[in-house]
Amino acid sequence: MTALLQINSSVFSSDGHSSQLANEFVAAWHANNQDALVTVRDLANEPIPHLDAQRVSAFFTPPEARTVEQKVFIEESNALIDELKQSDVIVIGLPMYNFGIPSTLKAYFDQIARAGVTFRYTENGPEGLILGKKIYIFATRGGMYAGTTLDSQTNYVRDFLKFLGMSDVEFIYAEGLNKGDDTKHKALASAKEKLLGLAAKGH
């Protein structure tokens, strides 16, 4: 059975433009893949704990030496990683906040980046262990950033996912959302047209 994991990172939950685009894509995709399993992780409603010294220590402590608290931290991280591994398609709603990704998404990334679990170091360099995934990212911005030096998101997210083994990544942008209603409506309409085309082809 095909499985899709949707990750919404807008602080406005399902009301955010990135979440709405992701929701529309998933609904259209699911209509063409009715037997597929869809899981939605909303980082606004279910925030992921940010890394701290205790959690990092748990990651690097041998299993047999972990405390009860460290075992809980590992179980929380493992649940996110298992959810990711079991999914064939990953959809991320990605707004831009202060030139970067939402802190909740960064927390999620930090929880799934585990040496020996989702990547490993070899004599030929790092090797990602999360393979065979198709990623769709719906990036919404108030200004116009794609293709400029101020777009800190695209390369970072693409590089992070590739580091874990996920290199089949497609960005769909909706930009200029704070530049007036006309620009906003055109950007969202263009993104929706693209997502419907992608959903029709995505199996």
ABEGO torsion letter per residue (X at the ends): XBBBBBBBABAAEAABAAAAAAAAAAAAAAAABAABBBBBBBAAABBBBBBBAAAAAAAABBAAABBAAAAAAAAAAAAAAAAAAABABBBBBBBBBGGBBBAAAAAAAAAABBBGAABBBBAAEBBBABBGBBBBBBBBBABBABGBAABAAAAAAAAAAAAAGBABBBBBBBBGAAAEAAAAAAAAAAAAAAAAAAAAABX
